[in-house]
Amino acid sequence: MPHSRIPTQPPDSRPPGVSGAAPLPVPAARKMTFAPAASPDPAEADALARAQAGDHHAFAQLYSLHKRRIYSLCLRMVGNIAEAEDLTQEAFLQLHRKISTFRGDSAFSTWLHRLAINVVLMQLRKKSLSLISLDEAMEPVPEEGPGRSFGAPDLALSGTIDRLALERAVADLPAGYRLIFILHDVEGYEHNEIASMLECSIGNSKSQLHKARLRLRDALRANSQKEAQP
Amino acid sequence: MTEDQGKMSCAEFQAQLPELIGSGANAANHPHIQSCELCRALLADLETIAEAARQLFPVVEPPDELWAHIESAIKSEDDHVNAGSRNPGTPTRN
């Protein structure tokens, strides 16, 4: 999904939504599973209505309003700046294609957020990253079994966590674990929503999240021990 | 919470932990937690991690040139569709 590194052209005001794209399993089908529609920001509502009518400048305004959140979402999900830029671009291209289908059943920001997540998921699936490990999550893994913490000294993380250390640890997680951890603990999605997005069972989502947190705990403890060494 | 739950082993408790935490129940009230320091510490660590996650990854600004790329890609797509509509015989995407 490379950037389209072609010269910038003047804005085009042709109505959006006419160019075709591979259908994504996104918001329209799941519009009732996430947050209810919030009171829209009047500026956003105005820009949205105009963008749906084909106003290119209004679409640019929507980009300005949402670019940080979408880019940040992509960045934390893939942990790579160049890839996050590509995914942000793809998300807004998808938005341009689909914006006329937004009916306001959820908040626009929620709809766009979900659309962006699906763009990221499609990319991860293309790369065959370990979403497939979701299928393995319910299988016992020896080094991650329930008893792995037995006898370990100094269990408590003393209630405080080095944010940078945790971010590094999250970045080092296998993609499947990272995805669920980001979706649940960072983005705030519920297990039933994650299960729907990732097409796995709710139990699988819970199990995968638990394993992700266990891995993070181990990483943080290892980091603490390393720092404690003279 | 039953007496049996209090007597369960750490392995049994930790096997239930994903579901217990994921269901939104207060795992700290589980009888096993009341009597097991190891599992209490484990639960505290996991809760600390989950809490810290909400503070992770501050919102960041994408590079300024990204919009130019998006704009160009939109223009390119629109040109492609327009070219298709001018030539009815040319297949277009829907």
Interface residues (C-beta under 8 A of the other chain):
Chain A: H3 S4 R5 I6 P7 T8 Q9 P11 D12 R14 V18 S19 G20 A21 H56 F59 A60 Y63 K67 R68 R69 Y71 S72 L75 R76 A84 E85 T88 Q89 F92 L93 H96 R97 G145 P146 G147 S149 F150 G151 A152 L155 A156 L157 G159 T160 I161 R163 L166 E167 V170 F181 D185 V186 G188 H191 I202 G203 S205 K206 S207 L209 H210 K211 R213 L214 L216 R217 L220
Chain B: C10 A11 E12 F13 Q14 A15 L17 P18 E19 I21 G22 S23 L38 A41 L42 A44 D45 L46 T48 I49 A50 A52 A53 R54 Q55 L56 F57 P58 V59 V60 E61 P62 P63 L66 W67 A68 H69 I70 E71 S72 A73 I74 K75 S76 E77 D78 H80 V81 N82 T92 R93 N94
